[in-house]
Amino acid sequence: MNVSPMGNGQIQSEQLDLLQFVEAWMSVHAQSIVGTQPGLEPWQFYGPSTRRGNRFYLFLLMKPYESVTVRDVPIKRIQAVSKVAGGESLQYSTRCAIVDSMLSADPRRGVNDSSA
């Protein structure tokens, strides 16, 4: 993170704000980072992911997503799809070896929906 103290030993307020943000995020999401292994391959999910045992953590960065596609996973072994923060269950559907996790309230509305 490249945080360093100033000459007087204090940390700049901007850097301190960043550290506090990371601390708050980690207090909720540490299970998805600490003690995990690399997750899915890039062709399976277009974004960073980690794995702990049989549980995968997918990180959706930079913009809100209405749906997410994960490829080549054993769909019969999927028990649930949920958010780490709060544990909210997410609707999902499967086709062959693809999981579509629907993040919007209306699961019929897709990312490529031209009515959005």
RAGICOR-V698303 format. One record per residue. N is the residue number from 1. RES is the residue in one letter. PHI is phi in whole degrees, 0 to 359 (NA if undefined). D_CENTER is the distance of its C-alpha to the mean C-alpha in whole Angstrom. Layout:
BEGIN
[[N/RES/PHI/D_CENTER] [N/RES/PHI/D_CENTER]]
END
This chain:
BEGIN
[[1/M/NA/20] [2/N/60/24] [3/V/257/25] [4/S/218/29] [5/P/285/31] [6/M/284/34] [7/G/301/38] [8/N/271/38] [9/G/91/35] [10/Q/272/33] [11/I/261/30] [12/Q/301/29] [13/S/300/28] [14/E/297/25] [15/Q/291/24] [16/L/296/24] [17/D/301/22] [18/L/298/20] [19/L/298/20] [20/Q/292/20] [21/F/296/17] [22/V/297/15] [23/E/300/17] [24/A/296/16] [25/W/296/12] [26/M/294/13] [27/S/297/15] [28/V/263/12] [29/H/251/9] [30/A/305/12] [31/Q/300/12] [32/S/271/8] [33/I/238/10] [34/V/288/14] [35/G/74/16] [36/T/260/14] [37/Q/243/14] [38/P/305/13] [39/G/265/11] [40/L/283/12] [41/E/286/15] [42/P/305/14] [43/W/282/16] [44/Q/276/14] [45/F/208/11] [46/Y/274/11] [47/G/168/8] [48/P/290/8] [49/S/208/7] [50/T/228/9] [51/R/217/11] [52/R/228/14] [53/G/63/17] [54/N/265/16] [55/R/255/12] [56/F/251/9] [57/Y/242/6] [58/L/252/4] [59/F/254/2] [60/L/258/5] [61/L/256/7] [62/M/74/11] [63/K/212/12] [64/P/288/11] [65/Y/244/11] [66/E/269/13] [67/S/210/12] [68/V/225/10] [69/T/248/13] [70/V/238/12] [71/R/253/16] [72/D/55/18] [73/V/239/17] [74/P/288/19] [75/I/297/19] [76/K/288/22] [77/R/264/20] [78/I/286/17] [79/Q/259/18] [80/A/193/15] [81/V/231/11] [82/S/210/10] [83/K/278/8] [84/V/294/8] [85/A/286/10] [86/G/91/13] [87/G/70/13] [88/E/301/13] [89/S/288/14] [90/L/247/13] [91/Q/289/15] [92/Y/211/15] [93/S/226/18] [94/T/232/19] [95/R/212/22] [96/C/52/23] [97/A/246/20] [98/I/241/17] [99/V/249/15] [100/D/252/14] [101/S/266/12] [102/M/267/14] [103/L/263/12] [104/S/269/15] [105/A/292/18] [106/D/255/20] [107/P/294/19] [108/R/280/22] [109/R/272/20] [110/G/260/19] [111/V/298/17] [112/N/270/21] [113/D/293/23] [114/S/284/25] [115/S/276/26] [116/A/286/23]]
END
